Amino acid sequence: MKHMIIYAHPNPKSFNYAIKERIIDEIVNKGDEYSFISLYDEKFNPVLASPDFEALHRGEVLPDVAKSQAMVKEADHLIFIYPIWWFGQPAILKGWIDRVFSNGFAYYEDEKVFTPHLTGKSATVFITLGTAEQVLVQNDMELDNFMRDMTLGTLGLVGIYPTKVVPFYAIPKISDEERKALLESIVI
Ligand SMILES: Cc1cc2nc3c(=O)[nH]c(=O)nc-3n(C[C@H](O)[C@H](O)[C@H](O)COP(=O)(O)O)c2cc1C
């Protein structure tokens, strides 16, 4: 099994960083292979703009996009790790998806057909939140309501299935012991 880890957090002291370290340990202990991209460390350009479209029209892909696409292509399982910001992804991850999951790579679409190209791959999405689970439930904001763009509208659309979402709630409000227990609960 080959995993690809897509990691989007700017702070090496964050809980997300600890999740990423735990996941790498789990993968190594299992004897699986993995590739890794840290979008902030790479300073990945998240803005889908004219150079991308011009390259696509020439039948080419820009080098940073090509590098990520090669990693996606080789992986059986994608692992996303990110904090929930405004009930979505950090912009750098949204932009990675915009640019890397391009027409012709992640799917093919013309006037008549839409064909997913990433079938056969699965995903796990690790997210952290500031909000407690019961507060979300009280406000009709259950996980499924804000994760569908990612699970169905993005990964599902390009054929990646199944996708498991692993949420960690109220991270800034819980104790170090609780955070440690959450990290230990992570299995790959
Ligand atoms: C710009 C920004 C937007 C945020 N939006 C949300 C949000 O919509 N829902 C939520 O529960 N927490 C939100 N938070 C809180 C973070 O999700 C939380 O602090 C983080 O997941 C904790 O993990 P970390 O220590 O690894 O950063 C937001 C934080 C920031 C900085």
The ligand as an SDF file (V2000), in Angstrom:
LIG
                    3D

 31 33  0  0  0  0  0  0  0  0999 V2000
   -8.5500   31.4630   10.1320 C   0  0  0  0  0  0  0  0  0  0  0  0
   -9.1370   30.4810   11.1030 C   0  0  0  0  0  0  0  0  0  0  0  0
  -10.4340   30.0230   10.8910 C   0  0  0  0  0  0  0  0  0  0  0  0
  -10.9920   29.0750   11.7480 C   0  0  0  0  0  0  0  0  0  0  0  0
  -12.2480   28.6000   11.4770 N   0  0  0  0  0  0  0  0  0  0  0  0
  -12.7790   27.6280   12.2600 C   0  0  0  0  0  0  0  0  0  0  0  0
  -14.0500   27.0750   11.9480 C   0  0  0  0  0  0  0  0  0  0  0  0
  -14.7060   27.4440   10.9800 O   0  0  0  0  0  0  0  0  0  0  0  0
  -14.5420   26.1020   12.7720 N   0  0  0  0  0  0  0  0  0  0  0  0
  -13.8520   25.6480   13.8670 C   0  0  0  0  0  0  0  0  0  0  0  0
  -14.3400   24.7490   14.5600 O   0  0  0  0  0  0  0  0  0  0  0  0
  -12.6150   26.1500   14.1620 N   0  0  0  0  0  0  0  0  0  0  0  0
  -12.0690   27.1120   13.3890 C   0  0  0  0  0  0  0  0  0  0  0  0
  -10.8170   27.6120   13.6660 N   0  0  0  0  0  0  0  0  0  0  0  0
  -10.0380   27.0060   14.7840 C   0  0  0  0  0  0  0  0  0  0  0  0
   -9.0720   25.9610   14.2650 C   0  0  0  0  0  0  0  0  0  0  0  0
   -9.7170   24.9890   13.4850 O   0  0  0  0  0  0  0  0  0  0  0  0
   -8.3400   25.2830   15.4120 C   0  0  0  0  0  0  0  0  0  0  0  0
   -7.6890   26.2510   16.1660 O   0  0  0  0  0  0  0  0  0  0  0  0
   -7.3430   24.2550   14.9170 C   0  0  0  0  0  0  0  0  0  0  0  0
   -8.0050   23.2340   14.2220 O   0  0  0  0  0  0  0  0  0  0  0  0
   -6.5330   23.6600   16.0630 C   0  0  0  0  0  0  0  0  0  0  0  0
   -5.5140   22.8280   15.5580 O   0  0  0  0  0  0  0  0  0  0  0  0
   -3.9790   23.3360   15.4910 P   0  0  0  0  0  0  0  0  0  0  0  0
   -3.5230   23.5910   16.8980 O   0  0  0  0  0  0  0  0  0  0  0  0
   -3.2180   22.2070   14.8690 O   0  0  0  0  0  0  0  0  0  0  0  0
   -3.9580   24.5840   14.6520 O   0  0  0  0  0  0  0  0  0  0  0  0
  -10.2460   28.5810   12.8540 C   0  0  0  0  0  0  0  0  0  0  0  0
   -8.9360   29.0790   13.0780 C   0  0  0  0  0  0  0  0  0  0  0  0
   -8.3920   30.0170   12.2140 C   0  0  0  0  0  0  0  0  0  0  0  0
   -6.9850   30.5070   12.4580 C   0  0  0  0  0  0  0  0  0  0  0  0
  1  2  1  0
  2  3  1  0
  2 30  2  0
  3  4  2  0
  4  5  1  0
  4 28  1  0
  5  6  2  0
  6  7  1  0
  6 13  1  0
  7  8  2  0
  7  9  1  0
  9 10  1  0
 10 11  2  0
 10 12  1  0
 12 13  2  0
 13 14  1  0
 14 15  1  0
 14 28  1  0
 15 16  1  0
 16 17  1  0
 16 18  1  0
 18 19  1  0
 18 20  1  0
 20 21  1  0
 20 22  1  0
 22 23  1  0
 23 24  1  0
 24 25  2  0
 24 26  1  0
 24 27  1  0
 28 29  2  0
 29 30  1  0
 30 31  1  0
M  END
$$$$
